[in-house]
Amino acid sequence: MMTVGQFARMTRLSARQLRSYDALGLLAPARVDPETGYRYYHPRQARTAVTIALLRSLDVPLPAIAELLVADEEGAERILAGERARVAAELAARERTLRALERLTSERELMPYPVETAIEPPRRLLALRGTSDAEHLHADAAALVARLGEALPWAVAPDPPVVGLYPLDLDGELAFHVGVEPPAAAGEAPGAPPAAAVPPQAREPLPPGVEPLDLPGGPVARVLHVGSHDELPLAYFPLLAWLQERGHPAVGPVRERHLDDPATVAPERLRTEVSILLHDTGGTAP
């Protein structure tokens, strides 16, 4: 048996760290003297102590460390793979933040998006519905777009553009849609009913989950975002500020029309049109 001091020196850990591991239930002393309260460790515990310290230095969460200490080889590989994926996602988020900061720095303007008004025709989409929350909305929307492509193989941006409909309020569970407008047949106006507009390969019964969704037409305020989809929140702020300055209510859903195929266009050159339908409440003219 080794005293706390001896064990700490052998593992190059502090007595405070060892007390913390004990309190967290990760590494209890091999023996505690009932009279003095002195704690003793067995040399065989050194590997566990060093492993905990290494994992903590890598910011592995405590619950994951606790699982690793009792996991078999297969379980340990699964846990470490999950941690690697978590760190990769955090790194990607940091890189997105860096790109957004670089963009704002290079353009020397906090909201470098001119807002324009236009008349949007009514449209009928073939759409999938999804639910998410504010933290996972971006990833869940991307997954739903992938599902839409599998369900409707003919629906590949930019013809037709993929359209996303998202709520403005991001509290609680969020319902959203992604869809495509079937290409109009010769002589048909945009937004024609699916029976006339859907191309031959899509005139079969719709796949499960895919439903027609009608979007009303009318005046919209819109901006054009050029860049990664991760940076789309940058385009929302000037659009919403424009509405507020002119007395227009901000009423969702926000429409995102993705004009390019991410499989063939570089992320920094992707074009996305972000728009909000204007409601006539006496707002000032643009």
N, C-alpha and C positions, 0 to 999 in steps of 0.2 A: 504493500500500500504506500501511497505517496501523499504528503501533505499538499494543501492547496498551493503553497509557494513552490514546492518541488515540481508539481504537475504543471503549473503555469510556466515555469522556466523551460521545461522540456518541450512544451507545445508553443512557446513564444506567445502566450496569451496572458492577459492580466487576470488577477483574482476577481476584479469587477466583471469581466466578460464571463468568467466561469459562473459567478453568482447569477448573472443574467440568463445564461443558458439553462441553469437549474430552475430559475423562476419561470421560464418560458416552457418548461417541460421537455427540453431538447436533450439535456445531458445532466442527469442527477448524479451526485457523488456515489461511489460504490458503497461508502459507509459513512454514517454520521455518528459521532460519539454521543450517546444519550446524556452524558453528564456534562461534558464541556461544549457540545455543539460543534466541535471541530469536524471539518469535512475531509474525507480521504478519497483519493481516486486510484484506480488500478491502471498500470501502464497500458493495458489493452484498450483503455478508453481514449488514448491519445489520438488515434486515427479519427475517431468520431469528432473529437474536439476540433482538430485541425480542419476537418471537412466542413463543419458548421461555420468556422471562421471564414473559410474560403467562399462558401456560398453566400454568407452575409456580405462579404466584400463585393460580390457580384450583384448585390441587390435582389437576390432570390427571396421571395416572401417567406415568412416564417412557416405558414401552413405547408408550403411546398417542401421546405427543408424537413419538417416533421415527417412528411410522407416518404421522402427520399431515404431517411434513416432506417426505415423498416421495409422498404420496397425490395422486391427481387430484381434481377437484372433487367427483365422486360419492363417492369414497372418503372424502374429508374430511367430507362431510355425514354419511356413515354413522358415522364414528368419533365426531364431535361429538354425534350423536344418542344413541349408546351412552353417552357420558359424561354427557349430560343425564339419561338414564334412571338411571344409577348415582347421581348426586347426588340425584335426586328420591327414590330408594329410601332413601338415607341420611337425607334430611330427614324422610321418613315415619317411619323408625325412631326418630329423635330426637323427633318429635311424639308417637309412642306412649309413649316413655319419659316425656315431660313429662306426658301424660295420666295415666299410672300414678302418677307422683309426686303429682300434684294429687289423685288419688283417695285415696291413702294419707293425704295431709295433711288432706283434708276429713273423712275418717272417723276420723282420730286413732287408728287401730289398724293394726298391721302386717298382721294376718290377719283382716280383718273378714268372715269367712265362718263362720256356724254350720254344724257338721257334724251330719247326722242319719242314722239308719239306716232301711232300708226293705227290703221283700221284693220283689225284681225277678222278674217272670215270665220264663220262657224265651221267647226271641224268635228268629224266623227273618228274616234280612235278605236283600235282594238287593243285592250289594255289588261294588265295584271294589277291586282291590288296587293299592297304589302303593309305591314305594320312594323314600327320600330320605335326607338327613342332618340333623343337628341344626340347622344354619344355615338350611336351605331348607325345613324341614318345614312351616312355616305356609303358605308360598306354594304348595308342591306339594300340600298338602291342599286348599287353596282351588281349585286347578286341577282336582283329581280330583272335587271336589264339582260343579264346572261340567260335567265330562264325564258325571257320573252324571245330571245334569239333562237333558243332551242324549240320553243313552241311554234314560232312563225319563222322558218328558215329564210323566207323571202324578205323579211324585214331587217335589212342591214343598212345602217346609216352610211352615206348621207341621203340615200334614196330608198325608203322615206326616212326623214329625220326621226330619231327617237325622242319622244316627248315625256318629260317628267312633271308631275303635278304634286307640289309639296305645300304643307300648311305653313302659315306664318308663325303661329304660336308653337313653340317647341317644348311645352310642358306635358308630362305624362306620356301616354301611348299615342303615337303619331300614325295616322293612316295616310298613305300616299299611293300614287299610281304611276306606272310607266307604260307607254303604249306607242303605237305607230298609226299614222293615217294611211289607209290603203291607197295605193296609187290610183288616181282618177282614170277611168277609161276614156277613150277618145271622145271628145265632145262633152264630157262630164265636168261639172263645176267642182271645185274643192269642197269637201264636206258632203259629197253625195252619199246616199245610203249604201251600206256595205254590199247589198245585192248587185248594184251596178258598178261599184268601185273596186271591189276586191279582185285581184288578179286571179286567173284560172286556178293556179296551184293553191290558192287560199280560199276557194269557194266551197271547200268541203266543210263539214261541221267544225266549229271552233274547238281547239284543244281545251281540256279542262282548265278552268280558271281564267281563260281569256274571254272578255266580255266587251260588247260595244259600249263606248263612253262618249257622250255628246258634250262638246265644249261650246259655249255660246260665243258668238262673235261680238265685235264692238270695238270701241277705242281702247287702246292699251298704251301704257308707258313701258319702254323697254331699253335695255342696254345690251351691247354685244361684248361678251367676255372672250378674250383670246388668251388661252393658256390652259394649264392643267385643270382638270375637274376639281382637284383638291382645293384650288384657289377660288372656286366659285363664290364663297361667302363674301369675297371682296366686291363682287358685283352687286350684291344685295343692298349694301349700305347706301350707295349713292341713289339707287332706285327708290328706296324707302324714304330717304331724306328729301328727294324731289317731290314725292307725294305729300309729305308733311308740309313742306314749304308752300305748296299750292293749294292746300286745304282738301286734298283728296283722301278719303279713308283708305287705309291699307287693308284690303280684303283679299284673302287667299281664295283659291290656291295660287301660288307662284308657278308660272309655266317656264320650264327649261326645254328649249329645242336644241338638241345636239346636232350640229350641222356637219360634223365630220366623224369618220370612223377611227376610233382610237387604235385599231389594228394597223392602220396604214398612215396615220398622221401623227407626227411627234407631239408629245404632251404639250409643249410650249406653244404649239400652233393650232391646237384644237379650238374651234369656234362654237360658242354656246350663246344662244339668244335667251335672255332672261326677261320675262314680261309679267305685268300685272294688269288685269282688266280694270279700266277706270269706271267708277260708279259716279253718276251725275248727282253731286250733292252741293253744287254751287262752287266747286273749286275754281281757282283762277286759271286762265288760259295759259298754256305752256309758253 
